[in-house]
Amino acid sequence: MDIDSNKKIKKRTPAMHRFLQENKDLFWHFDKSKLDELPDDTIVEYILNYGDIKEVKNLFKLLGIKEVSQIFSKNTQSDKRTNYLPQTRHYFTLYFKRNAHGNIK
């Protein structure tokens, strides 16, 4: 699967680069040499869907819980198609309501 070339490529910090390399198996259908080019939306989706608690906590440290919450909220609006697993969507909707100070609508 190709990464959307219309999106602006974000410069990744060394910590985020390491995080993506350590978790490259979660991004199974992306070119492993281009993980740094993945948009934050995709990173959040794959870590929340397929990562374990350690990976989720590391994502929160790297992006911040409020940023992850905002990305999740933007991509799980009820009128949009979503790639989040139903149980992931339910759990993190409740989690962010409690822990990210109401960023979920």
GROMACS elastic network, one bead per residue, 0.5 to 0.9 nm:
[ bonds ]
;  ai    aj funct       b0    kb
    1    29     6  0.60989   500
    1    30     6  0.56720   500
    1    31     6  0.75334   500
    2     5     6  0.81441   500
    2    30     6  0.70041   500
    2    31     6  0.76804   500
    3     6     6  0.88435   500
    3     7     6  0.85817   500
    3    30     6  0.77860   500
    3    31     6  0.86859   500
    3    34     6  0.83724   500
    3    37     6  0.74876   500
    3    38     6  0.67223   500
    3    39     6  0.85374   500
    4     7     6  0.59812   500
    4    38     6  0.86614   500
    4    39     6  0.89347   500
    5     8     6  0.76504   500
    5     9     6  0.84307   500
    6     9     6  0.89793   500
    7    10     6  0.89865   500
    7    39     6  0.78429   500
    8    37     6  0.87890   500
    8    39     6  0.84538   500
    9    12     6  0.89815   500
    9    36     6  0.83228   500
    9    37     6  0.55824   500
    9    38     6  0.76658   500
    9    39     6  0.73583   500
   10    36     6  0.79323   500
   10    37     6  0.67603   500
   10    38     6  0.82853   500
   10    39     6  0.73796   500
   10    40     6  0.86622   500
   11    36     6  0.77388   500
   11    37     6  0.81235   500
   12    15     6  0.80187   500
   12    16     6  0.59817   500
   12    17     6  0.61263   500
   12    36     6  0.62766   500
   12    37     6  0.82651   500
   13    16     6  0.51901   500
   13    17     6  0.61560   500
   13    18     6  0.86538   500
   14    18     6  0.61680   500
   14    19     6  0.85579   500
   15    18     6  0.51664   500
   15    19     6  0.61641   500
   15    20     6  0.86991   500
   15    62     6  0.74991   500
   16    20     6  0.61296   500
   16    21     6  0.85500   500
   16    36     6  0.81876   500
   16    59     6  0.85832   500
   16    62     6  0.67065   500
   16    63     6  0.88281   500
   17    20     6  0.52185   500
   17    21     6  0.62273   500
   17    22     6  0.86151   500
   17    35     6  0.81145   500
   17    36     6  0.63216   500
   18    21     6  0.50765   500
   18    22     6  0.60048   500
   18    23     6  0.85393   500
   19    22     6  0.51374   500
   19    23     6  0.62183   500
   19    24     6  0.84204   500
   19    55     6  0.84486   500
   19    58     6  0.79253   500
   19    59     6  0.81879   500
   19    62     6  0.88180   500
   20    23     6  0.51433   500
   20    24     6  0.56682   500
   20    27     6  0.88022   500
   20    35     6  0.66033   500
   20    36     6  0.72938   500
   20    43     6  0.84038   500
   21    24     6  0.50311   500
   21    25     6  0.85032   500
   21    32     6  0.81518   500
   21    35     6  0.77272   500
   21    36     6  0.89111   500
   22    25     6  0.80706   500
   23    26     6  0.57284   500
   23    27     6  0.75079   500
   23    47     6  0.85669   500
   23    51     6  0.83001   500
   23    55     6  0.80479   500
   24    27     6  0.53931   500
   24    28     6  0.70911   500
   24    30     6  0.88746   500
   24    32     6  0.66610   500
   24    35     6  0.76615   500
   25    28     6  0.53617   500
   25    29     6  0.89954   500
   25    32     6  0.87350   500
   26    29     6  0.87334   500
   26    46     6  0.66894   500
   26    47     6  0.73663   500
   26    50     6  0.64803   500
   26    51     6  0.71437   500
   27    30     6  0.57540   500
   27    31     6  0.84480   500
   27    32     6  0.78662   500
   27    35     6  0.81630   500
   27    43     6  0.84315   500
   27    46     6  0.69068   500
   27    47     6  0.88776   500
   28    31     6  0.81620   500
   28    32     6  0.81767   500
   29    32     6  0.85288   500
   30    33     6  0.86033   500
   30    34     6  0.75815   500
   30    35     6  0.72582   500
   30    38     6  0.88352   500
   31    34     6  0.54964   500
   31    35     6  0.68037   500
   32    35     6  0.55252   500
   32    36     6  0.88728   500
   33    36     6  0.79025   500
   34    37     6  0.54266   500
   34    38     6  0.72236   500
   35    38     6  0.54338   500
   36    39     6  0.83147   500
   38    41     6  0.81373   500
   38    42     6  0.63745   500
   38    43     6  0.67522   500
   39    42     6  0.54838   500
   39    43     6  0.65692   500
   39    44     6  0.88476   500
   40    43     6  0.50155   500
   40    44     6  0.60413   500
   40    45     6  0.84504   500
   40    63     6  0.88368   500
   40    68     6  0.86695   500
   40    71     6  0.78446   500
   41    44     6  0.53278   500
   41    45     6  0.61501   500
   41    46     6  0.87389   500
   41    68     6  0.86271   500
   41    71     6  0.61098   500
   41    72     6  0.76948   500
   41    75     6  0.77643   500
   42    45     6  0.50669   500
   42    46     6  0.61597   500
   42    47     6  0.85287   500
   43    46     6  0.53772   500
   43    47     6  0.60932   500
   43    48     6  0.84814   500
   43    59     6  0.88266   500
   44    47     6  0.53017   500
   44    48     6  0.59709   500
   44    49     6  0.83254   500
   44    56     6  0.87346   500
   44    59     6  0.76880   500
   44    68     6  0.66513   500
   44    71     6  0.74218   500
   44    72     6  0.73227   500
   45    48     6  0.53967   500
   45    49     6  0.59449   500
   45    50     6  0.83547   500
   45    71     6  0.88150   500
   45    72     6  0.74989   500
   45    75     6  0.87809   500
   45    83     6  0.75976   500
   45    84     6  0.65626   500
   46    49     6  0.50942   500
   46    50     6  0.56679   500
   46    51     6  0.70493   500
   46    84     6  0.83777   500
   47    50     6  0.54176   500
   47    52     6  0.77471   500
   47    55     6  0.67702   500
   47    56     6  0.62569   500
   47    59     6  0.76613   500
   48    51     6  0.57960   500
   48    52     6  0.79923   500
   48    53     6  0.89061   500
   48    55     6  0.85194   500
   48    56     6  0.64062   500
   48    84     6  0.81508   500
   48    88     6  0.68237   500
   48    89     6  0.88045   500
   48    92     6  0.81286   500
   49    52     6  0.88152   500
   49    83     6  0.88297   500
   49    84     6  0.62682   500
   49    85     6  0.63479   500
   49    87     6  0.88363   500
   49    88     6  0.59197   500
   49    89     6  0.84826   500
   51    54     6  0.78225   500
   51    55     6  0.56051   500
   51    56     6  0.64117   500
   52    55     6  0.53991   500
   52    56     6  0.63113   500
   52    57     6  0.87502   500
   53    56     6  0.50223   500
   53    57     6  0.60859   500
   53    58     6  0.85382   500
   54    57     6  0.52083   500
   54    58     6  0.62181   500
   54    59     6  0.86588   500
   55    58     6  0.50383   500
   55    59     6  0.61529   500
   55    60     6  0.86782   500
   56    59     6  0.50274   500
   56    60     6  0.63061   500
   56    61     6  0.87429   500
   57    60     6  0.50560   500
   57    61     6  0.63294   500
   57    62     6  0.87513   500
   57    65     6  0.89019   500
   58    62     6  0.62129   500
   58    63     6  0.86561   500
   59    62     6  0.50938   500
   59    63     6  0.59992   500
   59    64     6  0.73683   500
   59    65     6  0.81459   500
   59    68     6  0.79908   500
   60    63     6  0.54352   500
   60    66     6  0.83274   500
   60    67     6  0.82931   500
   60    68     6  0.68167   500
   61    64     6  0.53964   500
   61    65     6  0.73852   500
   62    65     6  0.88246   500
   63    66     6  0.81463   500
   63    67     6  0.60563   500
   63    68     6  0.65064   500
   64    67     6  0.53650   500
   64    68     6  0.63154   500
   64    69     6  0.85597   500
   65    68     6  0.51193   500
   65    69     6  0.59476   500
   65    70     6  0.85502   500
   65    96     6  0.82413   500
   65    99     6  0.82108   500
   65   100     6  0.64763   500
   66    70     6  0.60940   500
   66    71     6  0.86110   500
   66    96     6  0.83960   500
   66    99     6  0.89041   500
   66   100     6  0.56910   500
   66   101     6  0.82933   500
   66   103     6  0.73251   500
   67    70     6  0.50916   500
   67    71     6  0.62079   500
   67    72     6  0.85340   500
   68    71     6  0.51391   500
   68    72     6  0.60438   500
   68    73     6  0.84845   500
   69    72     6  0.50679   500
   69    73     6  0.59891   500
   69    74     6  0.85193   500
   69    92     6  0.84512   500
   69    93     6  0.86621   500
   69    96     6  0.60771   500
   69    97     6  0.88587   500
   69   100     6  0.66867   500
   69   103     6  0.63315   500
   69   104     6  0.70478   500
   70    73     6  0.50447   500
   70    74     6  0.60526   500
   70    75     6  0.85782   500
   70   103     6  0.63275   500
   70   104     6  0.73231   500
   71    74     6  0.52000   500
   71    75     6  0.62689   500
   71    76     6  0.86823   500
   72    75     6  0.52527   500
   72    76     6  0.60942   500
   72    77     6  0.87798   500
   72    89     6  0.86142   500
   72    92     6  0.82585   500
   72    93     6  0.83584   500
   72   104     6  0.82109   500
   73    76     6  0.52562   500
   73    77     6  0.63052   500
   73    93     6  0.79598   500
   73   103     6  0.72922   500
   73   104     6  0.54287   500
   73   105     6  0.70842   500
   74    77     6  0.60483   500
   74   104     6  0.86442   500
   75    80     6  0.73369   500
   75    81     6  0.83063   500
   75    82     6  0.66138   500
   75    83     6  0.87167   500
   75    84     6  0.87520   500
   76    79     6  0.82260   500
   76    80     6  0.66576   500
   76    81     6  0.76583   500
   76    82     6  0.60109   500
   76    83     6  0.86580   500
   76    84     6  0.77699   500
   76    89     6  0.74725   500
   76    93     6  0.89019   500
   77    80     6  0.55803   500
   77    81     6  0.82508   500
   77    82     6  0.83086   500
   77   105     6  0.80725   500
   78    81     6  0.78592   500
   78    82     6  0.88190   500
   82    85     6  0.83040   500
   83    86     6  0.88761   500
   84    87     6  0.82411   500
   84    88     6  0.62707   500
   84    89     6  0.58294   500
   85    88     6  0.51253   500
   85    89     6  0.60884   500
   85    90     6  0.86177   500
   86    89     6  0.51251   500
   86    90     6  0.61728   500
   86    91     6  0.86019   500
   87    90     6  0.51329   500
   87    91     6  0.60238   500
   87    92     6  0.85195   500
   88    91     6  0.52191   500
   88    92     6  0.60220   500
   88    93     6  0.82588   500
   89    92     6  0.55064   500
   89    93     6  0.59193   500
   89    94     6  0.86531   500
   90    93     6  0.52562   500
   90    94     6  0.64561   500
   90    95     6  0.86406   500
   91    94     6  0.53921   500
   91    95     6  0.60582   500
   91    96     6  0.86767   500
   92    96     6  0.57747   500
   92    97     6  0.81741   500
   93    96     6  0.55176   500
   93    97     6  0.62147   500
   93    98     6  0.87874   500
   93   104     6  0.66925   500
   94    97     6  0.51904   500
   94    98     6  0.63973   500
   94    99     6  0.86321   500
   94   104     6  0.86632   500
   95    98     6  0.53497   500
   95    99     6  0.59372   500
   95   100     6  0.78008   500
   96   101     6  0.71915   500
   96   102     6  0.68534   500
   96   103     6  0.68548   500
   96   104     6  0.65692   500
   97   100     6  0.59699   500
   97   101     6  0.61174   500
   97   103     6  0.65138   500
   97   104     6  0.58480   500
   97   105     6  0.85599   500
   98   101     6  0.62536   500
   98   102     6  0.68619   500
   99   102     6  0.77503   500
  100   103     6  0.59772   500
  100   104     6  0.82081   500
  101   104     6  0.84450   500
  102   105     6  0.73312   500
